[in-house]
Amino acid sequence: MLDLTYKAPEPKVIAGAKHDWELVIGMEVHAQVASKAKLFSGASTRFGAEPNSNVAFVDAAMPGMLPVINEYCVEQAVRTGLGLKAQINLKSAFDRKNYFYPDLPQGYQISQLYHPIVGEGEVLVDMEPGIARLVRIERIHIEQDAGKSIHDMDPNMSFVDLNRTGVALMEIVSRPDIRGPEEAAAYIAKLRQILRYLGTCDGNMQNGNLRADVNVSVCRPGQYEKYQATQDFSHLGTRCEIKNMNSMRFIQQAIDYEARRQIGILENGGSIDQETRLYDPDKGETRSMRSKEEAHDYRYFPDPDLLPLEIEQGWVDDIAASLPELPDAKKARFVKDFGLSEYDAGVLTAEVVSAAYFEEVAGAAGDGKLAANWVINELFGRLKKEDHDITQSPVSPAQLAGIIRLIKSDAISGKIAKDLFEIVYTEGGDPEAIVEERGMKQVTDTGAIETAVDEIIAANPEQVEKAKQNPKLAGWFVGQVMKATGGKANPKAVNELVAKKLAE
């Protein structure tokens, strides 16, 4: 939002057989820290390496191996907290979360339960111009990732790849402030955008670098407001957690299915069991995975191998001073400095590389609105058609700015500009040189244009009479003149001359 004045969207209401119900959603997002080394070892975090090749002795839980904190991962977590306007805790501590799984060699995960490094923050989720949801962040803690169990390589065996074991994760825990499937997807998109701007997580959901556990519950209308007034969770329904979601589309589908499942149980007189569930996208349904554990089930205790983590305020201040311009601020500046609509500014700032591309074009072309139009409609449209992103654009910012300058100087018309864009996109080259070499300059000589207009009018007396009766038909003459001049006549001059001649 531009001035932080906005209206919250209405909560999603689902009509049951007996009552109306509202959704309440909280999310735990696991974001892989953008770091070349793991949280407690120097092993590589490179994706796609040979199985079990990025594993240090400490990751494999070899006897006597002790963890050593990666300072850069801590810095990335602090940077993320600052980007989410969160409290940075100068003192935090690591705990052991104990559970058995084949891809967890130590038999525990090093995490932060009692003293996380980042406290309360917020994310403003734009739904549409003037409509936004403020989602409160409860905490961000850093922890190790587990490995990966592979069950589809052999009918009788499972395999374990420990490459991911020990990779640093930031777990970003929201309050239950999200009220519908679309809001949940928009929240993930906004969080991902901020992380990518900050450079603290690449947000690649396909590789599992950003995944979410989605807590879903339902309540009757009015109950959520009681929770907000008291912060008493007893006003809300029992939640179920849907684990490891890495697709925004599937997140929405899973929430919708799970809400309707819970409503059906409640309206039939049953109760909801707090549990962890998985979403099956092939069947479009969630299924039970295990009963939901509480903190005491994991027997948390302070990690004896790691001292409490203490950081200095001056170090935090230095990180804050190095933060880039974040999406909301950049969007507001584009609206203010370039006169863009909020929608167009939102499209251009969706990715940091797109925003940088546009700003370079606008600066070189000297016209922000025209630059936005060409970047969004012509360039983005063509790239999307070919399933490319802005980093794969064959048209550089300098080339696109050159096309726009030719339009502004009346050297070419809008139609010629589109032909020129096609040439530059497919063949490359300097736009100005192409226009000169191929004779693409538009005709601005009013004498030559007037001759063409006179010839068309003289050859079509019946059409002239119709146009005098209905001025809207003048467009036919404009089209004929443009056709006769090979599209090179200045459209403004043609329109003026046709109107003048028909009025005589």
N, C-alpha and C positions, 0 to 999 in steps of 0.2 A: 504494500500500500504506500501511497506517496506521503501522506501526512498523518498516517496511523489512525485516521478516522474511518471506520468501516462498520459494517453491520454483519453480525455472525449469521451463518446460514442456518436455516431451520433444520432440526434433527431429522434423520431418516425415520419415517413411521411405517411400520409393517402391520398390515391388517391381519389379525388372526381370525380364527373361526368365532371366537367369543369377544375378544378385546383388541384394541390397538396397542402396539408395543413400540418402544424406542430402543435404538441400539446405543451401546456404550463400548468404546474401543480404546484400549491402551496398547502401546507397541514397544517392544524391546528390539532395537535395531543393532545388529552386529556389523560394525564397519571395520574392515581390515585396514590397519594403519599403513599408509604409504611409506614404506621403509625397505631398504635393501637387505636388512638383517632382521632376525627374529627378536622377540622381546627380551629373552634371557640368554641368547647365544648369538654367535656370529654367522650362523648358517644362512644361506641365501633364501629369499622369499620368492624367487622367480617362478612364475606359473608355467606349467607344462614341462617341467624337467622330468627326467627319468624317475620312476617311483623309487622312493627311499634314497635319493641321491642328495637331497638338501637336508641332511640330518646330522646335527652335532651330537657329541656324547651326552650332553645334558638333555637334549631333546629325546634321546632314546632311553633316558633314565639309567644310564650306566652307574654303577656304584661309585660313590665318592664325588660325583660331579655336582657342582654348586652353580646356581643361577647367578648371572651378573646382569644388572639392569642396563638396558639400552637407552641412553639418555635421549636420543633423538625421538624414540617412541613416546617418551614422556612429554617432550616438547610438542609433538604432534597432537597429543591429547589436550594439552593446555591451549594450543592454537584453536582446536575445535571448540573447546569450552568458551573461549573468548568470542569466537565467531557466532556462538549461540547465545551470547549475552549472559553467560552463566558465571556463577561464583567459582573462583579457583581456590581450592583448598591448599594452603601452603604446607600442610602436613597430611599425608595419607599413608595407608599401610596395606600390605598384601596378606591375603588369607588363603588357606588351602580349602578347596571345595572337593570333598572326597566322594568318589564314585568309581565303579569299575566299568570299563569298556575296553574292548581289544585295541582300539586305536588311541588309547590314553596310557602310554607306557608307565607313567609314574603312579597311576592309580589315584591321582588327584589333579586338579586344575588350579594353577595359581591365579587368583582373582582378587577383587576388592569388594568385600561385603560391608564391613562396618565403617570404613573410612575411605570413601572414593576420592579420586583426585579432583573431580569436578562436581559441583553442587547444582542448585536450581538455575535453569535457564528458560529459553522460550524459542519457539519457531512460529512465525506468522505465515499461515498457509493461504495463499490467494486462490479463491475458487473462481471468481470472475470480478471484473472491475466493481469496486465498492463492497464486495462480499469477501470476508476472510475469517478464518478460524485461528484463534490464538491457542496453540498447543503448548502446555507447560512441560518443560523437561525436568524430571525429578533428579536425575543424576547421570553422570558418565563415569564409568570405571574402566580400567584397562585390565586385560586378562589374556591368557594364552588360548589359542585355538587348539582343538583336538585334531587328530589325523583323520583319515578317510577310510572307511571300510567299503570294499567292493564286492558285491554279491552276484554280479552277472557275468563273470568271466569263466566260471566253472560250475556245473550243476551240483557238485558235491562239496565244494569248498568256498570259503570267503578269503579275500586277500586284504592286506592292510598296507596302506601307503602313508608313511609318516612325514612326507614333505611338508604338510601344513601344520604339523605338530609344533607348537611353540610360537607360531606366527602371532604378532600382536593384534589384538582386537580392541576396539572401543565399543563397549555396550552402552548405547544411548537409550535410556529408559524414559518414556513419556508418562505423564499422568493420563487418566482415562478421560481425555478431553475430546476425542474424535467421535463423531456422531453418525457416520455413515461410510459405506464402502468407497464412494468416490473421494471422500475426505481422506480416508486412509491412504489411498493411492497418491493423492495430491501431497499429503504429508511426506511420504517417502520420496516423491519427486523433488520437493522443496529441500528436504534434508540432504538428498544426494547432490543437488545443485550447490548448496552451501559448502559441502565437503569438497567438491571438485574445485570450487573457487579458491578455497583455502589450501588445496593441495595436500590434504591430510588423508584422503581415501579416493581411489579412482572411481568408485561407485559401480564397478563392473558386476552387475547382478548375475550375468551368465556364468562367470567364473566363480561365483559365490563370495566375491569380495564385499558385497553388501546384501545382507539377508535379514529377514525380520521374523520375530515371534509375535504373533498377533493374539491379544487377549480380547475375547468377545463375550459380552453378556447382554441380556435384554432386561428392560424394566418397564413398568407401566408409566404413561405420561405423568409428569409432575414429580416423580421420584428422583430424577437426576438433579432437579433444582434443589431438592432437600439435601442431597449429597453436597452440592456446591456450597450451600449455606452453612453446612455443619462439618464437611469433610469426613462424614461418617459413612463408611463403605456399606453398612448394613442396609442403607436405602437402595443399594444397587443389587442386581442379581448375581448369582454365582457365575464366575467366569471360567471359560475354557480357553486353553492356549493352543494355537495352531502353530506348529514348529516349522522353522527353516523355509520361509517363503521367499523366493527370489524372483518373482514376477509380479508386476503391478496388476496385470490382468487377473492372474490367479488369486492374488490377495483379495480383490473385489469379489470374485466368485466364491472363494472360501468363506468370507464374512457373510455373504448373503445366505449361503447354504446353512452355515452354522447357526445363524440367527433364527432361521425358520425351523431348524431341527429343535432348538431349545424352546421356541414358542409352542411347537407341537407337543413336547413333553409336558410343559407347564399347563397348557390348556386341557390336557388329559389327566390332570391331577398328580403328575409326577414331580420329581425334583431333579435339579441339575447336579451332577457329580463334577466336582472340580477335577479336571484331568487335562492331560496333554494329548493333542490329536494331530493327525497328519492329514494333508489335503491330497486327494487323488484327482489330478486334473482330467484323467481319462474318463472316470466315472462322474466327475463333478460333485464329489461329496467328501466330507471329512470322516475319518474313522479313528477309533480310540487307539492310542499308542501306549499310554501308561497313566496311572493315577498321578495327579500333580503333586510334586514334592514341595515341601516347605523347607525353609533354611535349615531347620534342625535335622532334616533327613540327610543332609550332606555333611554333618559333623564339622562345620566350619571351625577353624581355629587359626590364630596368627601364624604365618609361615615363619618357622624358626631360622630359615636360611637367609632371610631378607630383613634388613633393618627398616624401620619406618622411613618413608620417603619424605624428605624435607627439601623444599625449594624456596628460593628467595623472591621477595616481591619485585626486586629490581630486574630479575631475570624474566618474570612474568610481564613486567612493563615493557621490556625490550621486545618480547614476542608480540605484545599488543601493538607496539609502534610499527612493526613490520607487516601487519595484516594488510591484505589487499582490499580494494573496494569490493564490498560484498553485493550480492544480487539486488537487494532492495534499494540500496543507495545508488547503485549504477542505473537501475531502472528509473528512479526519481530524477537523476541527473539527465538521462536521455530525454525524458519528457520536458524538463525545464530548458535544457540547452539546445535541443534540436527541434522542439515543438512537436514531438511525436505523441500519438495517442498512447494511453496506458497499455492497450493491447499490443500495439506494435513494439513498444519498448520491452514488454514482457517476452515477446518472441525473440527479439534480438539479444536479450540478456539470458536466455535459457541456458546457454553454454558460454563459458568464459571465452572460448576461441571465436565463437560467432560474434560476441560483443566486440572483441578486439578487431575483427575483420571489418565490421560495420564502421567502427570509429575511425579506422584508417581510411576507408572509402569516403566517409562524410568529410573528414578533414581535408583530403586531397581534392574532393569535388566542390567543396564550399556550399553544399546544400544537404542538410540532414534529412529533410523529408523526402527528397527525390532519391537520396542514397538508400533510405529505409525501404522505399517502394521497390527499388531495383534489387536490393539484397533479398528481401522477403519474397517478392512475387516471382521475379525472374530467376535469380540464382538459387535460392532455397528450393523453389519449385522444380527446377531442372535437376538439382542434386538428389532430391527426394525421389524423383521419377527413376533415377539410375541407382537408387539405394546407396548413395555416397553421403559423406558428411563434409563439413566445411574444410577440413584438413585435406580433402581430396579434390578440392575445387581447381579446375584447370584455368580459371580466371582469377588473376591476382587482384588485390585491392587497387593497385595502381591502374590496371587495365580497366576495371569497372569504373573507377573514378574518371578515367579518360573518356569513356563513353558518355558519362553523365555531363562532363564539361562540354562535349560536342552538342548535346541536346540543349544545354543552357545558352550556348552561343548561337543557337539557331542554325548551326552548320548542318545538322541532320534533324529529321522529324522523329517522332516516337516510333513510327512504323519502321523507318530505316534503322533506328537504333536497335530494334529487335533483330533485324537481319544482321546488323553488325555484331551484336552479342553472340549470335549463333556462329558467326565466322570465328570470333575470338575464342569461343568455348571449344570449338572443334579443331581449329587450326592454329590458334595462338596469334601473336603479332601485336603491333602497336595500333590502337584504334584509329588514331589520327592519320597514320601512314596508310592504313587500309582504305580509309575514306578517300584519300587523295588518289591512291593508285587505282582504285576501282570505280572512280567517278560517282561516289555515293552522296556527294553534297546535295542538299536540297536546293531547289530553285527558289531564290528570294527576289529575283527580278520581276517586279510587278507587271512590267510590260509584257514579258513572255507569258506570265500567268494569265494576264487579261486576254491575250490573243487566244489562248487555249479555251478560256471561258466563253469568249465570243463565238468560237467555232462550234462548241457543244450546244450553245443556246440556238444558234442559227440552224443547226441540223435537227433540232427537236422542238418545232413550234407547238405541237400538241402538248408536250410535256410542260412547256413554258406556261401555257394557259392553265393547266392543272395546278401548277405550283403557285400561280398567282391567286388561285382560289383557295389553295391549302398550302400555306408557307412551309409546313413540315416536309413537303415533297422536295424542297430545295436541296436536301441531302443527296438526292439522286444525282443532281448536277455536280455536287462536290465530289462524289465518288467517281463520276465519269472523267472529271478533270484530273483527279489523282491518277486514274488509270492511264489516261492519255500522256501524262508526264512521267510515267513509270514510278509513281509514288514519291517523286522528288520535289513536287511543289510544296511550298510552305502552306500547311493546312489552314492556318489562321488567315493568311492572305487570300486563299481560295474561298473560304467562307465569306469573308468581307466582300469580295468582288462579285460572287454569285448573288448575295443578298442585294447588292447595289444594282446589278444588271436586271434582276427580276423585278425590282421596284420601279424601274424606268417605264 
